[in-house]
Amino acid sequence: MVMKDTRQLILAHIQRNPGLAASDLAEHFDLSLGAVRHHLTILERDALIQGDSMRQPIGRPCTVYELTQKGEESFPKQYDRLSNLILDTLKEEQAGSDLRSFLRRVADRLIGQSGLHLNPDASVEQRAEHLTDIMEDEGFSLEWKRAGNELFIIQHTCPYQSVVGNHPEVCQLDEQVIQTVMGEKIKRVEHRSRGDCNCVFSMNLSAGEDSNAEPS
């Protein structure tokens, strides 16, 4: 076994059997105690595992290990497949308008739980900064730019990119969130699912009829 593979095997074994000591792992993998401790030090340094002291009937306490949240998240998950199945079922059981209404309610809940809200006293720049800061924690990578009377929200990543192909309706979520927080009518002028590098939303900050103008 190469070193990296050994650490992956140790991590998987701790996931299935939390509370193991270095000696348990050395016996299981037929490795020296020093080699196992070396791997555990690296896994702990990378915040994939954490050690806790456990008292023993005889002798000094020993350290036992379990996965951290980061360690759990390092294993492949089937969230994308599950999300597609959930949306497939919703589509089968609800009409299109009901699904859109459902997604709007999801967006409203996301806004409420994330602390996102429209502050009517804040400037548009302050609202954009608030939006980008908090949405980073939800898996979105956003930035904003202002050019004259237009403000652009640029979305570099999409946490549900893997389900958009089958269910483009989910794009309503970010549109609803951005429009609610910004308090302005928005228009998506670039779209990742159509081959653009990013999703870009445009807001015209004047009250004129050209509020949906696209960036040059």
Sequence and secondary structure as in RCSB ss.txt:
>XXXX:A:sequence
MVMKDTRQLILAHIQRNPGLAASDLAEHFDLSLGAVRHHLTILERDALIQGDSMRQPIGRPCTVYELTQKGEESF
PKQYDRLSNLILDTLKEEQAGSDLRSFLRRVADRLIGQSGLHLNPDASVEQRAEHLTDIMEDEGFSLEWKRAGNE
LFIIQHTCPYQSVVGNHPEVCQLDEQVIQTVMGEKIKRVEHRSRGDCNCVFSMNLSAGEDSNAEPS
>XXXX:A:secstr
  HHHHHHHHHHHHHHS SEEHHHHHHHHT  HHHHHHHHHHHHHTTSEEEEEE  SSSS EEEEEE HHHHHTS
   HHHHHHHHHHHHHHHS HHHHHHHHHHHHHHHHHHHT    TTS HHHHHHHHHHHHHHTT EEEEEEETTE
EEEEEEE TTHHHHTT GGGHHHHHHHHHHHH S  EEEE GGGT SSEEEEEE SSSS TT    
